[in-house]
Amino acid sequence: MRARDIIEHAPTVAATDLVVTAVQRMAASRMPGLIVVAGMRPVAVLPGTQVLRLTVPQAHQEDPASVRTIDERHADLFWEELGDLTVGECLPPRLPRPATVALDATLLEVAALMARQRSPLTAVVDADGLLTGAISLNRLLSALAGPTAG
């Protein structure tokens, strides 16, 4: 079996998209992450936890004790403080190479990449490096496990 056999639609965003939009796309798709593209070329594959990091103010990520100083009512409103913050503004200046595989990659190649990059989502690209879809960890494990007895 090859990557092309288990490919699925994946949410994408551009660096210029709002963080709120990115989170909404990921949530609506029920995928474990999303893919940041530039001209349909993957520039980053963000696991869901990294997407969540886009929403949490940097100061609270660096000093978890500061989070306890905010009462529950205000802590639940941090989402509203994102305003016009874009995905690109939250990405590190040097992005790691995105988790991508070719359409003809074997499932072992996909599994090895996901394990190595600790990513529950892998972008699948064509021969020109353009995004054709993605493989989620769930989809990969389902393909590896095969049909289950009912």
N, C-alpha and C positions, 0 to 999 in steps of 0.2 A: 504494500500500500504506500502511496506517495502523498505528499502535502496537498496536492491538487484534489485528492479524493476526500479530504476532510475539511477543506477550506470553508470558512463562513464569513459573513459580513461583519466588519468591525467598525466601531465608531472612529471617526477621524476628526481632528481639529488642526487649525493652523496656529502658528505662534501668535498671530494677531487676534485670535478669538478670545473672548472673555473667559476667565476661569469658571464663572458660573455656567456658561454654555458648555464647557468641557465636562463639568460634573453632571450636568443634566443629560448630556448625550450618553455618557457612560452609564448612568443610572437607567435610562430608558432602554438601552440595549441589553442590559443585564450581563454585560461582559466584565471580565475581571481587570479591565484596564482600557486604555485607548492609545491610539497612534497619532503622533504629531507628524504632519506632512508639510512638505513644501513642493508644490507642483506635482502632487501625487507620489512623491518619493518620501519614504519614511525617514524622518530625522531623529525621532525618538519613539520608543515604545515604553509607555508609562504604566506600570502595574497600578492597580487601584490604590494601593497605599501611597504611591507617589502622587497620584491625583489628589488624594486627601491632603497630602502635605502642601499642595498648592493653596488649599483653603485655610490652613492654620497659620496664623501670624508667626513669622520667624522668631520673634522674641519668646513666644510660648513654646516653640520647638526647642530652643536653646536652653530655656530655664523652666522645666516642668513645674517647679515650685510656684512660679508666678501664676500658673493656671488656677491653683487653689485659692488665690486671693480674689478671684472673680466669682460673684454670686451666681447661682444657677440660672436665674432669669437672664442675666447679661451674657453668661457663657453660651446660652442657647442662641444668642443673636449674632455670634461672631460671623456667621454666614453672610449676614447683611452688610458687613463692613468691607466686603470684597470690592464693591463698586465697579470701577472700570479697569480693574487689574486684569492684564492679559496673561495668557499661558506663557508667552515668551518672556515676560517680566519675572516669572517665577522659576524659569528653567536655569540650571547652572550655566555659567559662561562656556564651559567645555563639556559638551554632551558626550556621554559614552556612546559607542557604536550601537545603533539600534538592533534589537533582536530580530533578525530577518533570515528567512530561508527561501530558497528557490522553489518553484512549483513542483519540481521533480525530486525534492529532498525526501529521503526515507523518513519513516516515523522515528527511527533511532536517531537520525540527525536532528530532528525537531526536539525530541526528548533531551538529547545531550545539550542543545543550545538553551532550552528552558532551564535545565538544571544548573548549567554553568552561569547563566545570567540571572538566575533566581527570578524569572519572569513567568507569570501565568498566562502570558499572551505573546505570540510571535507573529510578526508581519510576514506575509507571503508575497514575494515580488516576482515579476516576470523577468525575462532576459534583459530588458532595458532598465531594470531596477525600479519599475513602477509598481505601486501597491495593487494587488489583485484581491486581497482579503487577509484573513488572519486565522490562526489556530489557537483556540483557548486550551488551557490545561484540562478542563473538563472534557472537551471534544477529543483531545489526544488520549486521555485515559480511557474514555469510552471506546475508542478505536482499538487501543491496545488490549483492553479486556475482552473484546469481542461480544457476541450476543450472550446474554445471561439467561439462564434457565428460569422459567416462570413458575 
